[in-house]
Amino acid sequence: MLEIGHRTLREGLDRAADLLKLQRLSNPNEAEQLAASVLENFGIDELGRIELKDRLRQMLPVKGDPVIEILMTSSMSSGVLVGLLIASGALEADLDAIPDCPPVDL
């Protein structure tokens, strides 16, 4: 079980806020690549991302409207990223290994 203290929570939320702000300031392709890079650093490859999105779609409380489904799945994916960033701080992972900016070649 993870113990997440106030400092760890605050640091994880700060990192998540930076990541989400960077995504908002990026074009859609860069934002998607940034999220993919962060998930990759947590060991979630392309197949894992596909499975994650599929499972999140299955959890949606509202179905039938593709626009709403895409928006809700995207929001839930962001929540997963936030949770991973908080948890990584609790595990004392090397936070510098998690990219918080797009790759230079984008």
Secondary structure by P-SEA (a helix, b strand, c coil): cccccaaaaaaaaaaaaaaaaaaaaccaaaaaaaaaaaaaaacccaaaaaaaaaaaaaaccccccaaaaaaaaaaaaaaaaaaaaaaaaaaccccccccccccccc
